[in-house]
Amino acid sequence: MLARCGTGLGTVGLAGVLAEAGDAPRVVDPLAVKAPHFPAKAKHVVHLFMNGGPSHVDTFDPKPLLDKYHGKPIPSGNLRTERKTGAAMRSPFAFQKYGRSGIEVSELFARTAAHIDDICVVRSVHADVPNHEPSLLLMNCGEARQPRPSLGSWVTYGLGSESRNLPGFVVMCPGGYPIVTTQNWRSAFLPGVHQGTYIDSQHTRVEQLVAHIRNADLGPDRQREQLDLVAALNDKHLRDRAGDPQLEARIRTFELAFRMQSEAADVFDLTRETKKVREMYGETVHGRQLLIARRLIERGVRVVQLWSGAGQPWDNHDNISASHKALAGQWDRPIAAFLSDLKQRGLFDETLVQWGGEFGRTPVAELPALNGRDHNHYGFTCWFAGGGVKGGTVVGATDEFGFAAVENKVHVHDLHATMLHLLGFDHEKLTFRYAGRDFRLTDVHGRVVKEMIA
């Protein structure tokens, strides 16, 4: 009866806790490792989120015509934008060809460009609207308006996690939350165990990174006794509340928090890395974030999402030359080090790395000055590496000025379908029944972009 109540998930969390103590029959752990629909290279996802919207025409999508028309109206006219925009604005950054593939990359990401032959640059991504909130939710959850599970939640739902002592889905954002806060990594109607675990990565001490990681009053043996008592009480409480996702998530969290005390102290302690490795990444916030990300996936964490910072740092409506240079300077060296490190440790082929924002920026300047760019959802760039991606490849194109995707257009739904494919899933079959409907990450949309796949 309990197996049927609440879509069969009502007692999963508690059963996992009690099974370890030998007080209940074993029930399948929702984070147990599961096989995908078909064999795939990618086993982990690391999402480098440049929240706020980086300019594609200043990073990975050069547009020489902007030099010719700088300060002048573009012949095709301006598409409708969120704010008033005017004349064309050339990029203040130089582009150069890199690698055997000869893909052009801005000087902003010169170190990352050293890996361009292992990167697939998708220049024709497009979203639905030029607003941060819905575009963030679309990129993260596949739906701009209604509460839907995030990509990380779908991945752990489909694959489980190889780590027993760490969350399957970890989110790091230094200094606080991005726009729309925890909705970006929510589990929505999926079991709460699949939601992302947030860490304020501006800190360096594990006690600050993970709240309440240490118990100042009880040792491990007493904590175990306490958890057993709490589990028994929760068992009684849950009998009348089968299928309550909040209670289920809370029960799982108690046990995970206990196990994390020793594991987290190790994984977030970067002094355990050699000085050479730490120097390769750089002693910066994003250097630490990416080094921690590598340590997390080494220990079986399935999805790691790294944000630029609280709010929307890349939202540079003015002074883009200084702002983008500073932001890219924080990321370029750590990204290059991360990709090199993955290759050296044999993790590159099984780790799908994504870089990008919720949208791009306009090739025309935002009025009144000629030094900033507005939001642009009509066409922008994301890039991917590792995990079965076809490196040294450019997919799609924007128009000659970089305003809109015109060749091999790739919607965000298509990106999600392709990412799930690289992880071994048919995006139309990875579903969860809720409110009488079989939901999926791509809703009723999405196609696999075969040009991205090796």
N, C-alpha and C positions, 0 to 999 in steps of 0.2 A: 504494500500500500504506500509506504514512504517513498519507494522508488518511483511511483507514478505521480505522487504529489509534487507540485512545483516543478514540472518538467524533469523530475528525477534528480534534482540538485539540492533538495531541501536539507539533507543531512551530510552532504559531502564534506563540508568544512570540518564539522565536529568529528565525523568518523575518522578523518585523517589524523586529528589530534589524539583521539582515544585509541586508535589502532596501535599507535606507537607505544602507548602505555599498556597495551594488552587488555583493555577494558571493553572493547567493542569489536564486532566483526570488521574485517578490512573491506573498505569501499574504495573504488578507483579514485586516486588523487587527481583533482582537476588540472594540476600542473605536472602530472606524470608525462614523460616523453611519449609522444605519439608519432606514428608514421604519417607522412603527407600522402597526397593522392598518387604521386609518382616520384621517382628518385630525382633529387635536385642537388646542386652544389651548395647553395646558400643554406646556412643553418642559423645565422645570426643577422640582425639588422642594426646598423649604427646610423642614425639620422642626424646630420649636422644642420640644424635649423637656423638660418640667418633671418630671424624674425624682424619684420618691418619692411622687408622687400628690397633685396639688393638689385642694383641696376645691371641688367644683362648686357646693355651696350657699353658698359664700363668694365666688364669682367670677362665674359666668355662668348660674346656675340658682337664682334667688331662691325662697325658700319661706317666705311670711309666717306659716304655721301654726306654724313653729318658735318664733316670738315668743310665741304663745299657750300653747304647751306647754313652754316653757323650764323645765327642772328637773323635768318630769313625764314619766311614761311615755307613749309615743305609743300611740294607741288600737289601731293595727293590730299592735302588738308588734314586737319587734326581730328582724330576720333574723339568721341565724347569722353571726357575725363572727370574725375571727382572734383578737381579744382580747375580754375582757369589756367590754360596753358597757351603759350605763344609760339615763338620762333624755334627753329631747330637749335640744338645745343650739342656741339662736338664733345667727344670724350676728352677729359683732361689727362687721360692715361694712354700710354703707348702700348700697342699690341705687337706680339712677335710670334713667329711660328716655332713650335717645339716638337721634339721627338721625330721618329720616322714618319709618323702620320702627318706632321706639318700643321697640326691644328693650332689656330691662333688663340692666344690667351693674353689677357692684360698683364701689365707689369705688377698689378696688385697681387696677383697669385703666381708669381714667377717660380716660387719653390714648389707649389702644388703642380705647376705645369711640367715639372721634371717627370711626373708620373702620367703624362697625358696619353701615352700609348696604352695605358691600362684603364683609361677613363672613357666613358661614353657620355658625350655632351648632347643633351636633348635641348635644342634651341627653339622648339615649337610648342612648348607647354602653354596651355591656356586654362583660365578659370572662368568663373561666372560673373563676378562683380568686383569693382575696384575698392572694396572696403576690407579693412583688416579682419574684423570679427568673423564674418561669414567665410572669408577666404582661408583664415586659419583653421576653422572647423572643417572646411572642405578638404584641405590638404591633410589634416590629421585624422578626420573621422569619415570622410567620404560624403558628408552631408552638411550643408551650410546653415540649415535652420533647425532641424529637429534633433533631439538628443540621440546620438548614435555612438556605438563603440569605436574607439580609436584603432588605428592600424596596429599599434603595439598590442592592444587587447585581442584583436583578431588573430595575430600571429601566435600569441601564447595559448589562445583557445585552440588553435589548430595544431600546434606543435608541442605544447607544454613547455617545460623548462628543464634543462640539464642540471640546474643547480637546486639542491635541497635546502641550502642555508642562506640563499639570497633571493630577493624578488626576481621574478622572470622578466619584468619590464621596469627599467630604471630610467628616471628623467632627471637631468641636471640642468639647472638654470641659475646662474650666479646673481645674487642680489634680490631675489624675489621672483614673482610669477610674470610670465608674458601676458599679453592681452587675452581675455577670456579664461585666464587662469587654468584651473585643473580640468576644465572641459576638454582641453587639448589632449589629455591622456586618460580620459574617463573610460570606464567599462560599460556604462549605460545599462542595457538589459542583459549583458553577459554577466556571469558570476563575478562578484566584486574582487575575487582573487586575481582577476586579469587586469585590473586597473594599474596604471603606472605609479611607482613609488617616487615621490619628489625628494630631491636633495639640493640644498642651497650650496652650490659648489664654489662659492666665494671663500668658504672657510677651508682650513687646512687640517684642523684637529677632528678626529672621528666623532668626538662628543658634540661638536658643533654641526658637523655634516649630517649626522643622524640623531635626531632628538631622542633623548632617553635611552641611548644605546647601553649605558651603564646603569646597573641597579646599585645605588649607594648603600642600601640597607640589607640586602639579602645576597647570599652566595648562591652558586649554581644549584646545589642540592636543595636548599630551601625554596628557591624559585621553582624547581621542578615539582616539589610538593604543592606549592601554591597553584601552579598551572593545572595540576591534576584535580585539585579541588574546584577551580574555576571551570574546568572542562565538565566535571560532574554536574555542577550547577547549570551550566549552559545546556547540557544534555536534557535536563528536566525542562528548562525554559524553551528549548527548541521543539520539543514534542508537540506543543500546541501551535507552533509557528513554522511549520515545514515550508521551505521555499522562500523564507525571508532573506533577500540577498544582502541586506545590510548586516544582519546578524551573522549570516554565513561568512561574510568577509571579515567581520570582527573576530570571529572565532579562529579563522585561519591566521589572522594577523598576530594573535597572542603567541601562537606556537612559532611562527616565523621569526618574530621579534626575539624570542628566547634563543633560537639557533643562530641568529645574526650577531649576537654579542661577540662571539669569537671570530666568525668569518669576516664580518665587516671591519673589525679592528685590523685584520690583515689586509683586506683588499684595498682599503682607503689609506693605508700607511705607505706612502710613496718612498719613505726612507729605506724600504726593503728593495727598491730598485737600485741599480748601480748608478754612480754619479754620471757616467757616460750617457746612460739612457735618459736620465732626468735632464741633462744638458741638451740632448738632442731634441726633446720636446720643448724645452724652455721653462723656466721657473715663472710661469704666468698662469692666470686663471684657466685659459683655454688649453694651455699646455698640460696642466694638471687634469683638466676634464678628459682630454683625449687619452692620457696615460691611464687614468682610472678606467676609462671605457675599455681599453685593451685588457686590463686586469679583470674586468667584469666578464667579458666574453670568454676569456681563458678559463674562467670558473663556471661557465655554462649558462650565464645570463643570456636570455634570448634576444631582447631588444634593449638598446640604449639610445636615448635621445638627448642630444646636447644642444642647448639654446645659447644665443649670443648674450642674453641678459634680460633683466626685467623690462617690461614694456615692449618697445619696438625700436631697438637701437638702429636698425638699417633704414628707418623711415626718414630719409634725408631730403626734405623738401627744399632746403637751401644749403649752400656751402658743401655741396656733395664732394668736391675735390678733397677737402680736408677730412670730412667725416668718413667717407668710404675708404680713404687711405689709412686712417687710424684703425677702423674696424677690420679691414683686410689684413693689416699688419698684426693684429692680435691672433688671426686664424691661420695665416699662410704657413708659417713655420711648423706649428703643431700638426696641421693636416698632413704636410709632407712627411713629418716624422712618424705619424700614425700609420700612413700607408706603407712606409719603409719597414716599420716594426712588424706590421701584419705579415708582410712578405717574408721577413727573416724568420718569423716564428711559425710559418706554415699555416697562418690563419686567414690569409688574404682571400684564397679561393672559396672559403666557406663563410665569409663575412660580406654582406651586401651593404655598401656604404652609399648614402644619399646626401647630396648637398643642395641647398636651395632655400628659398623663402616662400611666402604665401602667394606672392606675385612678383612682377618686375617693376620697372619704372619707365616713364615715357621718354622718347628720344627728343621731345620738345621740352623747353624750359617752362617751369611754373612761374607765372607772373607774380610780381612785376620784374624781378631780377633775372639775369641769365646765368644762374649758378645752382639751380636745384631742379629736381624732377618729381613729377606726380606719380601716383600709383598707376600701374599698367597690368591689367589682367588679360589683355588681348593676346599677348605673346611674351614669353619670358623663358629663362633657362634654368634647368636643373641638371646636375650631372650625377653619374653613378659609377661605381667601381667595385671590383671583386665579385664574389658570389655568382658567377656564371654570366657576368656582363661582358659584352663585346667591346674590348678596349680599343683606343685609337680611332673612335668612331664619332661622327657627328650625325645626329638624327634630326631631320626636319630643319625648317628655316623660317625666320620672320621676313617681312618685306624689306626692301632695300634701305629703309630707315630704321627698322627695328620696332615698328609700332604694333604689328599684329602677326600671328602665326599664319603662314600661307602655304607652306609645304609640309606634308605629312604631319598634320596637326595632331597634337597629343593632349588630350584632356587629362585632368587630374585623375579621373576615373580610370583612364588608360594606364597611367603610371601605377596605380594601385593594382590593377589586374596583372600588369607585368611583374611587379614586385612579388605578388603572391605566386605567380608562375615560377619565378626564380627560386622560390622557397618550396616548390613542389605541389602547388595547389591550383586546381581549376577554380577561378574566382566565382564561377556560377554555382559551384557545388559546396563551397565553404560557407555554410549557412547556420543560422540559429533561429529556432521557431519562437516567435514572441507575438502576443496579441493576435494569434490566428494567421500569422504570415511568416514565411521563411525569409528572414533578412540576411543580407550579405553586405560586405564592405562597399562594393561597387553599386549597390542598390539595383537598378535594372539596366545599368550602363556598363561601359568598359570593354576594351579589346586589348589583347596582348600585343605589345609593340615588338614584333619579331626582330626588327632591325637592332634592337638593344641587346639581343641575346646571342652569346657566343655559339 
